[in-house]
Amino acid sequence: MATHSAHIEDPIKDDISSSPNTSDTEVFSEKPTQKNVEITKDGRNSGYREKEDDLDIEYEKPWKWEKFLPGGYSPKRMLRFKSPKSMYNAINLFAGIAICFYGYDQGVMSQVNLNHDYQKLMGIYPLDNNQRNTAAEGGIVAVYYGGTLIGALIAGSLADRAGRIKAIIFGCFWALLGAALQASAYNITWMCCARVIAGVGVGAMDAVVPVWSAEVSSHSARGAFLAIEFVMNIGGLALAYWIEYFAYLNPNKVMAWRTPLALQIVFILIIGIGINFFPESPRWLMKMGREDEARVVLKATREGSVDMELKSIKRVVKHELETSSINHYGAMLFPKDEYSRQLRWRTVLAVWLQIMQELVGIGVVTVYAVDLFHLAGFSENTSRLLSGFNNIAYIFSVFIAVLTLDRVGRRSTMIWGAVLMAIELLIAGILDKYASQDGPNQRSYGAGVASMVFLYTSTFGATWLTTPWLYPTEIFPLNVRAKGGAWSVVGWSIGNGVVTMITPFLFDAIGYATLLLLFALNIFVIPFVVYMYPETSGRSLEDMDAFFENAGSWNLFKACRNMRDADIEDWKWTEKARKFDVIEDKEVRGSGGNGEKDNGLQKVFGRNSSSSAAAASSSS
């Protein structure tokens, strides 16, 4: 059930990544003036038009409620570093702390649920052979994801209106309130309300932090950060678990469950206070007509000249403002024209992929691992230790994804991951049947179950952990990026909420057959991946636009035939864009690196494609 807020690819930066550094000017030294600007008393534009470089832009007016939201970006307060690389490292470290908090917040309930003092206080003791208490246990965990769904939708809109930083602070406020209420809860109603409130905050941060970090940082080390990002997420999950394990050894059982919940506050304060000292998204600043500030942010985070990227951002902002009438949640679900129908298609793919990520069963293992091992015949303490070591193995499995994801492709990674997990769960379920029965080989069967669970978790970490978070970042256009990220979190919330709600009841009702059910669900998701999801590896956002414009069918194989019949050269969307890589490489080498490779891309795709096409596949 571990989440990951994927570090989103920014094709704008890739578009200028191959251009030479034309300026060694010191950071912040360049201060251009704006023209034809109508400025209010507080120094901001009031919604003006500017014509520069053939771009006639009517910038968005500041949202009237923005000033009532606490914190936010300030050029005077922003951290200053000697080099953009230092700023890049600071941004990634800060984003990593936020990602670690997501993992901690999800994993923190895994052993709280087992604390007898907690169970008695919530009125759910005992859990064994009591359907009402078992359902209540699952409900307390699951209501959190109702909050994350609400928080993601609010923050996706708030990030566009008030800025990324204020949206993150909004999330921190609700997460802080929720954490304090959870740690002080005295009954089940109190705890459920606290869980929903905390979920609103985490959902907001989960939707906005990836967008913010993608738009303010350069991406010269995508693979490395991909590894760091997921390791931090699962590391947060493991940290919560081991803190709770040692708290469990404390004879004071009250503090054993309240302390881990209260420690969430430490993460939230670091994020909520620290974000005020970082730069705002230059794309959002440009959208609000604050070009000088956008240039300052780019100079702080990029090497060399930023003029080309600034112009690229202007073009994207112009398109975003022109399509603002359909840049809302309603249009993404209830389309009125062809463009919004394509947005709905992408939204369904993103939401359903996140739901499928939870259906393959990771929530059962991460939240209810102790119950799973105990069901296999292990003692309570041994079950707790096995769960903790399983989380550590989970961390290291992420590095396999870093090495294989781009080489194998998104579709193959998910298909073969589901196949392997299905086999492991089938074997674990059969062994678990005999491990739960007394006999001379009970311990051996239990060891077999533990081995399969470890293999299953590692397989998930190497395959399905990464792709459902990476995939949406590669299919949504830039002008709906924040809302696309919010929809992705909505799917994650729905999947997690359903799985965590029913898992305790399944363990109590069908025991070992829970693993066999998960085996069936892994088989269930394979046809959806095969027939619905195009391969995004090696393709740019422009190429994704071409697919959704010309495919004409949700059946991927029929879509490929339609594109082939339309004489579109890149029509094999069941495979990686191998031909693209070859042509691009030839054009670059043939032109001596003088920037003529776009002509080669036009030969392949029949359209302009940015130099980010290959790089977009490796973003996180």
SULCOR-V495805 format. One line per field, one symbol per residue. ss: DSSP state (h for helix, s for strand, l for the rest). psi: psi as a letter, one per 40 degrees, with the letter a starting at -180 (. if undefined). burial: b if it has 24 or more other C-alpha atoms within 12 Angstrom, else e. A space follows every 50 residues. Layout:
ss->???
psi->???
burial->???
//
This chain:
ss->llllllllllhhhhhlllllllllllllllllllllllslllllslllss ssllsssslllllllhhhlllllllllllllllhhhhhhhhhhhhhhhhh hhhhhhhlhhhhlllhhhhhhhllllllllhhhhhhhhhhhhhhhhhhhh hhhhhhhhhhhhlhhhhhhhhhhhhhhhhhhhhllllhhhhhhhhhhhhh hhhhhhhhhhhhhhhhlllllhhhhhhhhhhhhhhhhhhhhhhhhhhhll llhhhhhhhhhhlhhhhhhhhhhhhhhllllhhhhhhlllhhhhhhhhhh hlllllhhhhhhhhhhhhhhhhlhhhllhhhhhllllhhhhhhhhhhhhh hhhhhhhhhllhhhhhhlhhhhhhhllllhhhhhhhhhhhhhhhhhhhhh hhhhhhhhlhhhhhhhhhhhhhhhhhhhhhhhhhhllllllhhhhhhhhh hhhhhhhhhhhhlhhhhhhhhhhhhllhhhhhhhhhhhhhhhhhhhhhhh hhhhhhhhhhllhhhhhhhhhhhhhhhhhhhhllllllllhhhhhhhhhh lllllhhhhhhhhhhllllllllllllhhhhhhhhhhhhhhlllllhhhh hhhhhlllllllhhhhllll
psi->ehihhihiigdddddedeiihehfiihedhgiiiifhhhideeiiegiih hhffhhhhiiiihdedeehiaihhddehihididdddddddddddddddd ddddddedededdehddddddeffhidhfhddddddddddddddeddddd dddddddddddeidddddddddddddddddddeeieiddddddddddddd ddddddddddddddeeiifegdddddddddddddddddddddddddddeh dgedddddddddeddddddddddddeeiiihddddddeegdddddddddd eihaieddddddddddddddddeddegidddedgieiddddddddddddd dddddddddeeddddddfdddddddeeiiddddddddddddddddddddd ddddddddiddddddddddddddddddddddddddeiiideddddddddd dddddddddddeceddddddddeeehidefdddddddddddddddddddd dedddddddebdedddddddddddedddddedhiheheiiddddddddde deiehddddddddddefhdgegeeiigdddddddddddddeffeeeeddd ddddefihhieedddddei.
burial->bbbbbbbbbbbbbbbbbbeeeeeeeebbeeeeeeeebeeeeeebbebbbb eeeeeebbbbbbeeeeeeeebbbeeeebbbbeebbebbbbbbbbbbbbbb bbbbbbbbbbbbbbbebbbebbbbbbbeeeeebbbbbbbbbbbbbbbbbb bbbbbbbbbbbbbbbbbbbbbbbbbbbbbbbbbbbeebeebbbbbbbbbb bbbbbbbbbbbbbbbbbbbbebbebbbbbbbbbbbbbbbbbbbbbbbbee eebbbbbbbbbbbbbbbbbbbbbbbbbbbbbbbbbbbbbbbbbbbbbbbb bbbbbbbbbbbbbbbbbbbbbeeeebbbbebbbeeeeebbbbbbbbbbbb bbbbbbbbbbbbbbbbbbbbbbbbbbbbeeebbbbbbbbbbbbbbbbbbb bbebbbebbbbbbbbbbbbbbbbbbbbbbbbbbbbbeeeeeebebbbbbb bbbbbbbbbbbbbbbbbbbbbbbbbbbbbbbbbbbbbbbbbbbbbbbbbb bbbbbbbbeebbbbbbbbbbbbbebbebbbebbbbbbbbbbbbbbbbbbb bbebebbebbbbbeeeebbbbbbbbbbbbbbeebeebeeeeeeebbbbbb bbebbeebbbbbbbbbbbbb
//
